[in-house]
Amino acid sequence: MSGLGDIPELRELDRRQQLIRIPPQLDVPLTPRVRQIIDTAEFRRLARISQLGLVELVYPAAHHSRFEHSLGVYRVALLYLKRLGHDPRFCEVVSPHDAEVFIAAALLHDLGHWPFCHPIEDIDLAGVPEHEMFANSFLLEGEIADALRDDWGINPREVVALLSKKPRDKRSSILHSMLSGPIDIDKMDYLFRDSFHAGVPYGQNFDQERLIGSLCLNEAGDGLAITGKGRTAAEMMVFARYVMFSEVYWHHTVRAATAMLQRAFYILYGDLDLDALFRLPEQAVIDQLLQAAGSGPASELLNGLFGPARRTYKRLAEFSYFQTPGIYEQLARRPYPWSVACAEEFASLLSREVGRRIAPHEMLFDVPPIKLEVEFDIEVHFPKEECYRELGDVSPVVRTLARQQFDDYVKRVRVFAHPALAEEASHVANLDDLLGDAIVRTDR
């Protein structure tokens, strides 16, 4: 393994002397310097932030933490290095020190996450940082920064660069593809882990061991590829990701809850100290939002999610890219403030139809965000033919679910209504016409 085998964490992977166990019956190797990091207050904070947030309103067992996920990603990172350490081209470019930076980055990749991070990031509001950049305040100073310098011999800026900067050379491109790419260590853990805790089979139905065993470098030598032996496992991972989005992450009730949280945050965020708020654990964030909401409209939205009784908004209409492309394309990936303004116009027009006032916050639009998911395609090495081919060229599954726009398959445009008016509003015959008028008015 050209020196990689001397890395303490890789040695401990085989020795199995110091371990911590995470579901489902997985042993994660610990070394003193890993333990030093995960015992810091900054890292322990992740134990009080749920991985899936509002998903547990639909799948009640899906309340696992980002702490658990971070340990899982760290474990997968070691398995990647163990496999790639036998690839001469990898070892020529990636030194043992580079591999140690990668291990630290894997462990710390979610450090900048705050509670309900992705729904809040998706609405892309001024003053809301990207979680990768927010992590810098934890990484560049404090206990973790000291541990990286003293115990790992790593400059914290090396970890920051790997996590948040664009790769500038072959070495950083390889490591970046392992952290964030079609078959990265993050997806490898969260698909399986989220599926396991949600109690659904979809994200577990791919052969993780076979896929890791097929890892190699691409033809250019600047990113991950797989050998032909991993093709079926890769196809199954593509499908697992598709189904997890359609059945779990973008389940219509999860998205109703997401739309409620986003609108409440949009109402409140100008009066919040975001830097202080995002450093808090989940329950403390909920308490702060409820306090800031007072008796205003955000209070009704938040109490529907976090109050003693669940009162999520009801689906009034749904539009897909393939069934209703006209309306879908007019609403999807618009800036969030525009979507709010359009929903308010729609509420006003609908008020006239039902003969009573519908408050602006009682009508919510949930639309695919501007940012797209990472496209899933990767090179496949066929050594007997001495060639590389794109997985999408040899796989009908990947050609359909990865080459064409993944987001358009799984992310619908949905209109949600307050539960007290959803049934009444559903009987309005000309909803689509009203929605079209609302779009025209908002665009003026």
C-alpha positions as a printed Julia matrix, in Angstrom:
444×3 Matrix{Float64}:
   0.0    0.0     0.0
   3.02   2.27   -0.47
   3.01   3.76    3.03
  -0.77   4.07    3.42
  -0.79   0.92    5.53
   1.17   2.76    8.23
  -1.67   5.23    8.84
  -2.93   4.46   12.37
  -6.62   4.39   11.41
  -6.0    1.93    8.58
  -3.99  -0.3    10.89
  -6.79  -0.18   13.46
  -9.31  -1.14   10.75
  -7.69  -4.59   10.68
  -6.54  -4.84   14.31
 -10.06  -4.15   15.68
  -8.78  -3.33   19.16
 -10.44   0.06   19.74
 -13.92   0.26   18.23
 -17.18   2.12   18.49
 -20.32   0.45   17.15
 -22.97   2.16   15.04
 -26.06   0.68   13.38
 -26.47  -1.73   11.79
 -23.8   -3.69   13.66
 -20.9   -1.8    12.11
 -17.59  -1.42   13.95
 -15.82   1.9    13.51
 -12.11   1.89   14.41
 -10.93   4.47   16.89
  -7.45   5.8    17.5
  -6.48   8.29   20.2
  -6.38  11.13   17.69
  -9.83  10.26   16.28
 -11.22  10.05   19.8
  -9.7   13.46   20.55
 -11.73  15.0    17.71
 -15.06  13.25   18.29
 -14.99  14.15   22.0
 -14.79  17.9    21.31
 -17.85  20.05   21.98
 -17.99  21.06   18.31
 -18.2   17.45   17.13
 -20.45  16.26   19.96
 -22.92  18.96   18.87
 -23.64  16.74   15.83
 -25.13  14.13   18.17
 -27.97  16.61   18.85
 -28.69  17.32   15.2
 -30.8   14.78   13.33
 -29.58  13.59    9.97
 -32.97  13.77    8.26
 -34.78  16.45   10.27
 -38.45  16.57    9.23
 -38.4   13.11    7.62
 -39.16  11.63   11.04
 -42.67  13.16   10.82
 -43.36  10.48    8.19
 -40.81   7.79    9.13
 -40.77   7.93   12.95
 -37.59   5.9    13.43
 -35.53   8.16   11.16
 -34.09  10.25   13.96
 -30.46   9.19   13.67
 -27.88  11.92   14.13
 -25.22  13.58   12.02
 -22.76  12.29   14.62
 -23.61   8.71   13.66
 -23.48   9.53    9.94
 -20.08  11.23   10.31
 -18.66   8.12   11.93
 -20.13   6.05    9.12
 -18.55   8.25    6.45
 -15.19   8.08    8.25
 -15.43   4.28    8.24
 -16.21   4.19    4.5
 -13.27   6.54    3.86
 -10.95   3.96    5.41
 -12.41   1.21    3.22
 -11.85   3.39    0.12
  -8.22   3.99    1.08
  -7.68   0.32    1.86
  -8.9   -0.59   -1.62
  -7.18   2.24   -3.53
  -3.95   1.69   -1.64
  -3.41  -1.29   -3.96
  -3.75   0.91   -7.07
  -0.25   2.03   -8.17
  -1.57   5.1    -9.98
  -3.39   6.23   -6.83
  -0.33   5.76   -4.63
   1.87   7.68   -7.07
  -0.29  10.78   -6.61
  -1.78  10.49   -3.1
   0.79  10.48   -0.3
   0.16   9.12    3.21
  -0.19  12.73    4.42
  -2.79  13.42    1.73
  -4.65  10.3     2.83
  -4.63  11.5     6.44
  -6.07  14.85    5.36
  -8.78  12.91    3.51
  -9.56  10.83    6.62
  -9.86  13.98    8.75
 -12.05  15.64    6.09
 -14.32  12.57    5.98
 -14.75  12.67    9.74
 -15.4   16.43    9.74
 -17.35  16.82    6.49
 -20.65  17.63    8.24
 -19.21  19.83   10.98
 -20.81  22.96    9.52
 -24.32  21.53    9.4
 -26.94  23.16   11.57
 -30.42  21.8    12.34
 -32.66  21.65    9.24
 -29.67  22.83    7.22
 -30.65  21.64    3.75
 -34.2   23.09    3.71
 -32.83  26.42    4.89
 -29.93  26.38    2.41
 -32.27  25.49   -0.45
 -34.15  28.8    -0.23
 -30.86  30.64   -0.79
 -31.42  33.76    1.31
 -28.91  36.57    1.74
 -26.95  36.2     4.95
 -27.43  32.44    5.19
 -24.01  30.79    4.74
 -23.32  27.55    2.94
 -22.7   24.87    5.55
 -19.27  24.12    4.04
 -18.21  27.7     4.74
 -19.88  27.76    8.15
 -17.69  24.8     9.12
 -14.61  27.0     8.8
 -15.32  28.72   12.11
 -15.1   25.31   13.82
 -12.12  24.1    11.81
  -9.75  27.05   11.81
  -9.66  27.71   15.53
 -10.53  25.93   18.76
 -10.14  22.36   19.96
 -10.5   20.67   16.58
  -7.93  22.95   14.95
  -5.53  22.25   17.82
  -6.11  18.5    17.52
  -5.44  18.57   13.78
  -2.16  20.41   14.28
  -0.92  18.58   17.36
  -2.18  15.02   16.85
  -2.4   14.72   13.06
   0.33  17.07   11.86
  -2.28  18.68    9.58
  -2.76  22.36    8.96
  -6.53  22.93    9.41
  -6.55  24.91    6.16
  -5.72  21.69    4.31
  -9.0   20.2     5.5
 -10.88  23.41    4.69
  -9.42  23.43    1.17
 -10.42  19.82    0.55
 -13.97  20.36    1.83
 -14.8   23.73    0.31
 -12.45  24.7    -2.52
 -12.41  23.6    -6.13
  -9.65  21.08   -6.87
  -6.6   22.59   -8.54
  -4.48  19.55   -9.34
  -4.72  15.8    -9.92
  -4.24  14.95   -6.24
  -7.01  17.23   -4.99
  -9.3   16.15   -7.86
  -8.97  12.51   -6.84
  -9.64  13.22   -3.17
 -12.52  15.56   -4.02
 -14.17  12.9    -6.17
 -13.99  10.53   -3.2
 -15.68  13.12   -0.97
 -18.2   14.52   -3.43
 -18.84  12.67   -6.66
 -21.03  10.01   -8.24
 -19.78   7.27   -5.91
 -18.54   9.2    -2.91
 -18.14   8.2     0.71
 -21.04  10.44    1.79
 -23.62   8.79   -0.51
 -22.21   5.37    0.27
 -23.13   5.87    3.93
 -26.26   8.04    3.89
 -28.22   5.98    1.35
 -27.77   2.84    3.42
 -28.1    4.54    6.82
 -31.14   6.65    6.0
 -32.89   3.65    4.47
 -32.09   1.48    7.48
 -33.43   3.97   10.03
 -36.48   4.92    7.96
 -37.41   1.24    7.84
 -37.52   1.03    4.05
 -35.41  -1.28    1.86
 -34.67   1.06   -1.05
 -31.3    2.49   -0.05
 -29.94  -0.85    1.15
 -30.39  -2.75   -2.08
 -26.96  -2.31   -3.57
 -23.79  -4.28   -2.98
 -21.6   -1.81   -1.1
 -18.75  -4.28   -0.61
 -18.66  -5.19   -4.3
 -18.75  -1.54   -5.33
 -15.88  -0.56   -3.04
 -13.92  -3.59   -4.23
 -14.21  -2.36   -7.82
 -12.85   1.16   -7.22
 -10.02   2.38   -9.39
  -8.95   5.63  -11.07
 -10.47   6.97  -14.26
  -8.64   7.12  -17.58
  -7.27  10.61  -16.9
  -6.11   9.54  -13.45
  -7.85  12.48  -11.75
 -10.97  10.88  -10.27
 -12.75   7.7    -9.25
 -13.86   5.01  -11.65
 -14.96   1.39  -11.25
 -14.0   -1.83  -12.94
 -16.57  -3.8   -14.89
 -17.09  -6.05  -11.86
 -18.77  -3.14  -10.05
 -21.13  -2.2   -12.86
 -24.25  -3.92  -11.47
 -23.58  -2.59   -7.98
 -23.24   0.93   -9.41
 -26.51   0.55  -11.33
 -28.24  -0.53   -8.14
 -26.79   2.45   -6.27
 -28.17   4.81   -8.95
 -31.59   3.22   -8.56
 -31.34   3.28   -4.74
 -30.67   7.01   -4.84
 -33.58   7.61   -7.19
 -36.04   5.68   -5.05
 -34.81   7.21   -1.77
 -35.47  10.67   -3.18
 -38.89   9.79   -4.57
 -40.11   7.77   -1.58
 -38.32   9.34    1.4
 -36.58  12.68    0.9
 -39.27  14.07   -1.44
 -42.27  12.21    0.01
 -45.19  14.63   -0.3
 -45.77  14.91    3.47
 -42.07  15.47    4.12
 -42.19  18.22    1.51
 -45.29  19.76    3.11
 -43.41  19.95    6.4
 -40.38  21.34    4.58
 -42.47  24.05    2.94
 -43.91  25.01    6.33
 -40.48  25.29    7.93
 -39.08  27.26    5.01
 -41.92  29.79    5.06
 -41.63  30.22    8.84
 -37.88  30.77    8.54
 -38.42  33.21    5.66
 -40.81  35.24    7.83
 -38.41  35.31   10.79
 -34.86  35.22    9.48
 -34.32  38.97    9.24
 -34.74  39.24   13.01
 -32.55  36.26   13.92
 -28.88  36.13   14.9
 -28.06  33.4    12.4
 -24.46  32.85   13.5
 -25.58  32.16   17.07
 -28.68  30.21   15.99
 -26.81  27.83   13.71
 -24.41  26.83   16.48
 -27.24  25.47   18.63
 -28.5   21.88   18.85
 -31.81  21.02   17.25
 -34.25  21.5    20.12
 -32.67  24.82   21.04
 -33.11  26.02   17.44
 -36.76  25.0    17.51
 -37.24  26.85   20.81
 -35.56  29.99   19.43
 -37.73  29.95   16.3
 -40.92  29.51   18.35
 -39.91  32.35   20.64
 -39.14  34.63   17.68
 -42.47  33.73   16.06
 -44.51  34.95   19.02
 -48.18  34.9    18.02
 -47.57  35.74   14.35
 -48.14  33.56   11.27
 -44.8   31.75   11.69
 -46.07  30.48   15.05
 -48.93  28.57   13.4
 -46.54  27.0    10.9
 -43.99  25.98   13.53
 -46.56  24.64   15.98
 -47.96  22.46   13.2
 -44.54  20.83   13.01
 -43.22  20.92   16.56
 -46.32  21.44   18.72
 -48.15  18.76   20.71
 -50.2   17.67   17.67
 -48.89  17.32   14.1
 -50.81  19.54   11.69
 -49.07  19.45    8.34
 -50.43  21.24    5.3
 -52.33  19.2     2.73
 -51.46  18.69   -0.92
 -53.78  20.78   -3.1
 -52.07  20.31   -6.47
 -49.01  18.61   -7.91
 -47.17  19.14  -11.2
 -44.41  17.04  -12.73
 -41.95  17.78  -15.51
 -43.37  14.98  -17.64
 -47.12  15.23  -17.02
 -47.55  19.0   -16.75
 -44.38  20.55  -18.15
 -45.92  23.98  -18.76
 -46.75  24.82  -15.15
 -43.75  22.89  -13.85
 -41.28  24.92  -15.89
 -42.92  28.21  -14.86
 -42.52  27.42  -11.15
 -39.48  25.15  -10.72
 -36.11  26.65   -9.7
 -37.44  30.16   -9.24
 -35.89  32.28   -6.48
 -37.62  31.59   -3.19
 -38.91  35.17   -2.65
 -40.59  34.96   -6.07
 -42.26  31.66   -5.07
 -43.56  33.25   -1.87
 -44.92  36.23   -3.79
 -46.62  33.92   -6.3
 -48.15  31.8    -3.51
 -49.53  34.99   -1.94
 -51.05  36.06   -5.26
 -52.59  32.6    -5.58
 -54.02  32.83   -2.05
 -55.58  36.18   -2.9
 -57.19  34.86   -6.09
 -58.4   31.71   -4.34
 -59.94  33.82   -1.56
 -62.39  35.27   -4.06
 -63.36  31.8    -5.26
 -64.09  30.37   -1.82
 -65.68  33.57   -0.49
 -63.41  34.09    2.5
 -59.94  35.43    3.18
 -57.04  33.03    2.9
 -54.03  34.36    4.78
 -50.78  34.53    2.78
 -49.08  31.88    4.94
 -51.97  29.44    4.46
 -50.91  28.68    0.89
 -47.41  27.32    0.24
 -45.53  26.44   -2.92
 -42.89  23.72   -2.78
 -40.68  23.87   -5.86
 -37.39  22.21   -6.83
 -34.56  24.49   -5.69
 -32.17  26.21   -8.05
 -29.27  23.98   -7.02
 -29.28  20.6    -8.81
 -28.28  17.2    -7.49
 -24.91  15.79   -8.53
 -25.35  13.88  -11.77
 -24.54  10.21  -11.42
 -22.2    8.99  -14.11
 -18.79   7.42  -13.81
 -16.22   5.71  -16.01
 -16.06   1.91  -16.13
 -12.7    0.26  -16.83
 -12.69  -2.83  -19.01
  -9.11  -4.13  -18.63
  -9.41  -6.94  -21.19
 -10.37  -4.39  -23.84
  -7.95  -1.83  -22.4
 -10.59   0.89  -22.49
 -12.85   3.04  -20.35
 -16.52   3.7   -21.08
 -19.05   5.95  -19.36
 -21.44   3.93  -17.23
 -24.33   5.68  -18.99
 -23.11   4.27  -22.31
 -23.28   0.67  -21.12
 -26.23   0.86  -18.73
 -29.85   1.68  -19.64
 -30.6    2.27  -15.94
 -27.95   4.95  -15.62
 -28.74   6.46  -19.02
 -32.32   7.07  -17.85
 -31.8    7.99  -14.22
 -28.47   9.79  -14.28
 -27.82  11.21  -17.73
 -31.24  12.82  -18.02
 -31.98  15.37  -15.32
 -32.31  13.44  -12.06
 -34.16  16.3   -10.35
 -36.97  16.31  -12.91
 -37.83  12.7   -12.14
 -38.09  12.95   -8.36
 -38.84  16.57   -7.49
 -42.39  17.73   -8.16
 -43.9   21.19   -7.9
 -46.52  21.02   -5.16
 -49.09  23.44   -3.79
 -49.94  22.92   -0.14
 -52.88  24.41    1.74
 -53.63  24.9     5.44
 -55.52  21.78    6.63
 -58.57  23.87    7.58
 -59.13  24.98    3.98
 -57.6   22.19    1.9
 -60.82  20.27    1.25
 -62.82  23.39    0.42
 -60.11  24.68   -1.93
 -59.81  21.3    -3.66
 -63.37  21.68   -5.0
 -62.5   24.87   -6.89
 -62.74  23.85  -10.54
 -60.28  26.3   -12.08
 -57.23  25.9    -9.83
 -54.82  25.63  -12.77
 -56.2   28.82  -14.31
 -55.87  30.65  -10.99
 -52.32  29.45  -10.67
 -51.53  30.66  -14.18
 -52.99  34.08  -13.33
 -50.89  34.2   -10.14
 -47.73  33.5   -12.16
 -48.58  36.27  -14.63
 -49.26  38.75  -11.82
 -46.01  37.86  -10.03
 -44.0   38.26  -13.22
 -45.3   41.79  -13.88
